[in-house]
Structures are given as structure tokens and as C-alpha cells.
Amino acid sequence: MDSSQSAVTAGTGGGGNGMMISQTNDTAATPAVDDPKQNLNHVINSIQKTLGLLHQLYLTVSSFNAASQLPLLHRLNSLVTELDNMVKLAEKCNIQIPMEVLNLIDDGKNPDEFTRDVINSCIAKNQITKGKTDAFKGLRKHLMEELEQTFPDEVESYREIRAASAAESKRLAQAQSMLPNGDMKVKSEL
């Protein structure tokens, strides 16, 4: 009996929870797509469908009687089919999960802790880098002041060369960011 027949039988069976369940095998309906996001969405949908099937199976088992044996078998078959479908979909999905996350889950902790720790680490490194950048800006400003006092003519020609170079770099960047329709991407400067 195919899965569409099992849905009708499960919905009209004497026992169970009396819910009408539409079960189809998504393997044939799922096109072969190489888009990672699409593959991930298919796996997520399959997981949600499997969780729904497990819930239905729980309801059927919890109110089991002799009349609900056939719906129970159909739901078990649907679950096995969906698990097989999930495995096939998961083979197309390449997701790399850090071992630290898996270890946290094994320890019974929330994997969001890993995300929080990574973000806090990034914030700390960002603050260190910003401090270094500010220190270099201060050093540059101090050096320019000292150079301007010692070599005023050379500093003025340096600033002219630097301004011309910056204008040329900006022009090249704008030429590279031209869109095919002639519009330009404009990067806002802070």
C-alpha cells in the first residue's frame, strides 16, 4: 500500500487520534538542485516532517487498541520512508559543525553558548585591533606634525601626491563598481 493510501487509512482508522494525515514521498518531487540553501531547506523540511510523524506515532501508540494496528503500521512505514528520504537529502547537504558545538550538546548544554563565546571573543579581538589602529593613527599624526615642523616643503608636496593618489584610487574604484546598466554602486564614506 502506498503512502497516499496510508493517509486515508490512518485518518479513517478506528483507533489512533483520528487525524487525517497526508503523506507523500518527497524524494521523487524534489528536483536535483545544487543550491546549498535549497538543500538545507529540504533537510529542515524533512526533519520537521519526521518530527510530525513521530508525534503522530506517539499519539497512535498511546491510545493503541486492536483497531489501530493498521494505522500504526502505516505510520511506521511512513516514518521509515521519511527517514530514508532525510538521509538522501542530507547527502546533498554539506554542513560543517565545529566539534565544540557537538561537545556542548553531548554535555547537555545549549549550543548558543558556543555562539556567545565566539561573538565575545570576536568583540575582544576587535577592540584590541581598534586600539592598535588608533595608536597607529596617533603615531602618524604625531610624525606628520614633527615632519611638518622640520620639513614643511616636503610635507606639502607629500600631501599633494597623497591627495592625487587618493583621487586616482577613488576614480578606479568607482570605475570598477559600475553596474551593467551604467549605474554606479556608491560606497558611503564615514
N, C-alpha and C positions, 0 to 999 in steps of 0.2 A: 504494500500500500504506500502511495507516495505521500509527501509531506502535506500537500493541499487536502488530501482526503483525511489525513490525521487531524487537521484543524477542524474539519466538520465533525468528525467522530468525537474529538475531545470536547467540543462545545456542546454536543448533544448527548454525551455520555451520562449515565445515571448518577455516577458519583462525582468526585473531583470538586472543583469550585464553580462549575457551570459557566466558565468564561469561554467565549468564542476566541480561538487563537488562530491567527493567520501565520502559517509557517511556510516559508519558501526557501529554497536553496539559492543563496545569493552568488554562488560560485559561477553559475552559468550567466547570470545577469551582470556580473561585474566585468567591465571591459579591462583588457590588459593595458594598464596605464603605468607609465614610468615616473609619474609625478610623486615625489616623496610625501607631500602634504596629502594628496589624494589617497595614497596607500595607507598613511597613518589614519586618515578618517575612516577608511574601510575597516581597519583593525579595531578602531574605537567603537564603530557601529556594531561590529561582530561581538565585541566584549559586552556591550550593553544588551545586545540580543541574548547572549549567553546568560547574563545575569537575570534577565526576564524569564528565560526558560528555567533557570534554577529556582526562581521564586515560584513559578507555576508548578514545578515538580514538587517543591516543598508543600504547597497547598494540597496537591493531589495526594501526597503521601500522608500528610497529617490527617486527612479525612478519608483515609483508604477504607474501601469496602469491596466486596466481590465485584460489584458492577463497575468500579473504577479501574479494574485491572487493565482493560484495553486502552483507555486514555493514558494510563501510566506508561504502558509500553510505547505508545506513540510519542509521548513527551520525552521518554528516554532516547528513542531513536532520533527525535528532533535535536536533542542536546548533543548526541554523538555526531550528527551531521554538522551542526553548527561549530562544534569544537574542531572537526576536521577542516571546515571552511576557514576557521580562525587561523589554524596552523598554515594553511596555504597562503592566506593573505599576509601573515606575519613573515613568511619567507621573502616577500617582496619589499618588506619594510625594514630598512637598516637604521636602527636607533642605537646609539651608544650611550649607556648609562654609567656614570662613574661608580667605581666599586664602593666608594664611601657611602653613596646613597643606598646601595644594596645592603651594606653592613649596618647602616642605621635602621633599615627596615627589619633586618634579621634581629636586631637588638630590641625591636618593638618601639622604636622612636619614630617621630614624624620626619619624613624626608625634607620637609620645609626647613628644618633646622640646618641642613646642608646648604640650602639656597641662602638662608640668612647669613650663615658663616662666610660663604663665598662673597656675598654682597658687602658684608662688613670688612672683609679682607681687601676687596677692591677699593672701598672708600678710604681705608687707611693708606693703601699704596698711592691712591690718587692724591691724598693730602700731602704725602711725602714728596711726590713728583711736583705738585704745585709749589711746595716750599722751595724745592731746588730751582724751579723755573723763576720764582720771584727773586731768589738770591742771585741768579744769573742776570736778571733784568736790572737789579740794583747795582751789580758789578759793572754791567755795560754802561749804565747811566753815570756811575762814578768815573769810569775810564774815559767816557766821552767828555765829561766836564774837565778832567785833568788834561786830556789831549787838546781840548779847545783852548785852554789857558796857555799851553805850551806851543802848539802848532795850529793857530787859528786858520791860516790859509788852507792847509792840508785837510783840516776837518771840514771846511766849507766845500771843497772840491769832492771830498768823500761823500758828503750828504747829497750833492748834486748827482754823483754817479749812482748812489744808492736809490735815489728817487727815480732816476731814469730806468734803472734795472727793475724796480718795483712796478713801474708803469708798464714796462715791456712784459713782465711776468703776468700782470693782470690782463693785458691785452691777449696774450697767448692762452690764458686760462678761459677767457670769455670766448675765444675762437674755438676752443676745444669743446665748450659746453653748448655750442649751437645745436638746436634741435633740427630734425629733417625739414620741418615746415618753416624754418627761418627764425623762429622764436629763440630766445636765449633763456637758459637757466641762470637765474641770478642768485648768487650766494650772498646772503646778508652778512655784513661785516659788523663785528661788535665794537 
